[in-house]
Amino acid sequence: MPKLRQGRFAAHIYTLVALLLALASPSNFADTAKSTGTKYSYSDAHLHIVDFFQEGDPLPDLIRAMDKGGIDHAMISGIPLMKKWHENEPKRPRYYAGDDAGMYWYSATDSYVAEAYRKLSKEQRERLHPFLCGFNPTDKNADKHLRQMLETYPDVWQGIGEVLTRHDDLTALTQDDTPRANNEAMYRVYRVAAEFELPVLLHSNITSKRERNPLYVSEIKDALAAHQDVNFIWAHAGTSATLHRYQDKLDFLLTELEKLLADHDNLYIDLSWTVLEPYLLDKNQDAAAGWVKLVEQYPTRFMIGSDALGSYDKIAASLDEYTPFLSALSKETAQKLARDNFLALLPPKPISDKLANADQDKD
């Protein structure tokens, strides 16, 4: 739709017409960005509906925030860890790093997501895409949890993640072994993902806080090579806020991504907030040429997300922060990055169909 410049009255009429059209066609959200005044239509590819205390705002609030921000679709998941309020701590921590108390794996987060999702209207559910995450990635029983949840809520799940493997201070606080992307427990998870055609959103830091080299890149390489029938979404491109606090910028990150994308067709990159600066944009908000070139070279392999934690009032602003980078891309690539690439990875058929076919094969 072209911009109208015939005065304030015409602008009001234009906005009203756009909103009425959107309401008349609830299944067609392609013009959401234009009707809300934002430049792009988005899919939020990384969003948690609870925080590390398993608390979060209700999903109708998320739908309203999406409507306001031009966000057509959103991946939603819980958080697989619960922060302990230790007996010796006088004040309840506000974040997982608030004190030295540990974290423990919390499987009920998946049930919370499923029940909240099923309370929504059909039109609202079509815009949200729940991912399973409530399992311990060092436990070889994790695949059993996945199968149980898929059978209990077959009309809900569309992916797995965010799986928290190497995650600096966060996984250092877990009351268990440090998870790895290439351990046997995770390999069993990947086999479930392949069976049900579920993408896996995987957090696996590329290095530690102090090593200025891709210390852990072999872990994700192993997973990609061993499970070529699984589509992996690498959360934050292997970075984290803690890595940035210690190292500012990983000079080897772009080179490593270039090699991984060339070698593994099943690798997709989540460019959520820790990648935005200092990688995609510099301090002047100019797009980094090397990253623009890489995204244009692999236009279907990148996506963005807010990484919200149970609160949705800032998700639109988080995605709009990518505008300078999106504007440096071709129009087609920008829309794929902002919206379409995430949707293309979702399973083509409902889980219930897969389960029904499996039962027929048994008979």
C-alpha positions, 0 to 999 in steps of 0.5 A, a space after each residue: 500500500 502506498 503512503 498517503 500524503 493528503 493530510 491528517 484526515 486522509 491518514 486517519 482514514 487510511 489507518 482505519 481501512 487497514 485495520 478493518 481489512 486486517 480484522 476481516 481476514 484474521 488468517 492473513 497477517 501479511 499487512 500487519 506491519 503496514 497497518 501498525 506503522 512498522 516497516 517489516 512484518 516479523 516472526 519472533 523466532 525466540 520467545 519464552 513465555 516464562 522467566 527463570 521462576 516459571 512466571 510470565 504474563 498471559 498469552 492474550 497479552 502476547 497477542 496484543 503485543 504482537 498486533 501492536 508491533 507488526 509481529 505475525 507469528 511467534 515461537 513460544 517456549 518455557 524455560 527448562 531451568 528454575 532458579 532456587 531461592 536458597 535457604 541462606 538467601 534473605 531476598 528472593 533473587 530477581 534473575 538467575 545471576 542474582 546470587 550463587 544459588 543453583 538452578 534445577 531442571 524443571 519439566 513442568 514448564 512444558 505443561 504450562 506452555 501447552 495448557 496456556 496455548 490450548 486456551 487461546 482461540 483457533 486464530 490466535 493459536 495459528 500465530 503461535 508455535 510452541 516448542 518443547 524444552 522441559 528436559 535435562 539435556 544430560 539425562 538419557 531419559 530426555 527423549 522419553 519426556 519428549 515422547 510423553 509430551 508429544 502424545 499428551 499434547 499432539 495438537 501443540 508442539 512444533 519444535 524443540 528448544 530452547 535447549 540450554 547446553 553450554 551457556 557460561 554462568 547459567 549452566 555453571 549454576 545447574 545442579 548437574 553436569 555441564 550439557 553438551 550439544 554432542 552428548 548421548 542424551 542430546 543425540 536421543 533428543 535429535 532422533 525424536 526431532 528427526 522422527 517428528 520433523 521438529 526443528 531444534 533451537 539449540 543454545 551452545 556457546 562457541 567458546 568460554 568467557 576467557 578463551 579467544 578461540 572457537 573452543 566448543 565449536 566441535 560440539 555443534 559440528 558433531 551434532 550437525 554431522 551426525 544428524 543431517 535429517 534435523 534442522 538446527 537453529 543455533 541460538 544467538 549464533 553461539 554467543 551470549 551476553 556474558 561472553 560479550 561482557 568478558 570479551 566484547 567481540 569474538 573476532 573469529 565468529 563470522 569466519 566460523 559461521 561462514 565455514 559451518 553454513 558452507 559445510 552443513 545444510 541443516 544449520 540455521 542461525 538465530 540472530 537474537 539480541 546478543 548478535 545485534 551489537 557488536 556484530 550486525 550493527 556498529 556503534 553508529 548503527 551502520 550494518 556490518 558489511 561482512 554480515 550483510 554479505 553472509 546473510 545475502 549468501 544464505 538468505 534462507 538460513 537466518 532469523 531473529 527473535 526477541 528472547 523475551 522472558 515472560 514479558 512482552 511489552 518490549 518485543 516489538 522494540 526489540 525486533 525494530 532494532 534490526 531495522 538498520 540491518 534489514 534495510 542494508 539487505 535486499 528487500 527479498 532477503 530482509 523479509 525472509 530474515 524478518 519473518 519467513 525463514 522461521 515459518 519455513 522450518 516448522 513441521 509440515 504436518 501436525 504431530 497428531 498425524 504422525 502419531 496416527 500413522 505410527 499406530 497404523 504401522 503397528 497394526 
